[in-house]
Amino acid sequence: MKRNTPILYIKPGCPWCREALSFFSQHGVEVEVRDVNADSRNLQRMIEASGQTLTPTFEFGEFIVADFSVEEFQDELSQVPEVAQQLGFGESEDWN
């Protein structure tokens, strides 16, 4: 089943997580934030989805980007323009 709202798995104090949250906010992309330290179910789901335990991890249907910087996320997203469109991103040149 496809989800309408992407999930961003985070850990408090993670600088990459803060950067990711800021990036999505700047681009008007609403994400459901799940703290993997606050709830072990969130950690378990992230491991099931991504096969690893590092954050931030982004999940949107079959599009999963694990343990990323914003630049790495942009690189992954540029490979799947249909997902970028579903998320509300314009052309990749506009993501900076």
N, C-alpha and C positions, 0 to 999 in steps of 0.2 A: 504494500500500500504506500502510495506517495504521500509525503507530508507537505503541507503548504508552507510551514514555517521552518527554515533551516535551524539546526541545532549547533550551538557552539559550546563544546566542552572546555571548561577552564579549571585552573587551580588559582586560588587567591595568591596575590603577590607575584604572579608570573608576568614578567615584562612583555613577553610576546603575546600573552592573552590581552593585556591592556592595549597593546598596539592593534591587535585584531579588532577588539571592541570599538576602538576609536575609528578604525578604517570602515567598519560596517556602518557605524553611526554617521560618519561623514557622507557616505553614499546612500543613506536612507534605506539600508537593508535591515529589516527587522529580523533578529535572531532570538531563539529561545536559549537562554544561557543556563547551562547545567554545570554546577560546581561538583567536580568528581571527588573532592575531599569531604564535602558536606554530606554526601549521600552515596553509599557504596553501590547502589543500583545504577547511578549515573556512571560510575567507573566501570562497572561490569558491562553496561550497554556500549560504552565507548570502546572497550576492548573487543567486544563482539563485532562492532562495526568496522574497526580499524586495525585490529590485530596488535595493538600496542597500547602503552600507558602514558604517553607524553601529550602535553597540551601546548597550545590550543589544537583542538581537533574539530573540524567542520564536517557536518553531515547534512546532506540534502538529497533524499532519495538514494540513488546509487552513487552520487557524487560525494566522495569522502576525501578530505585532505587532512592528513595527520601531521602533528608536530611541525607547524609551518611558521614562517615569517610572512608578513604581508606580501613581500615580493614573490615568495614561493607560491603563495595562494594565487596571486595574479597570474603567474606563469601557468599553473594548473588550470585556472578558469579560462585562460585564453585558448586552451585546447578543446574546450567544449562550449562554443558560443551559444548553443541552445540553452544551456544551464545559466550562463551569464544573463541571457535575456529573461529567463524565468525569475531570476533573482532581482531583476530591475536594473542591471548594469547596462550602460550604453557601450559604445565602442571602447576597446581596450585602451586607446589613447586617453580616454577621459577618466581612467581609474586612478590617476596619480594625484 
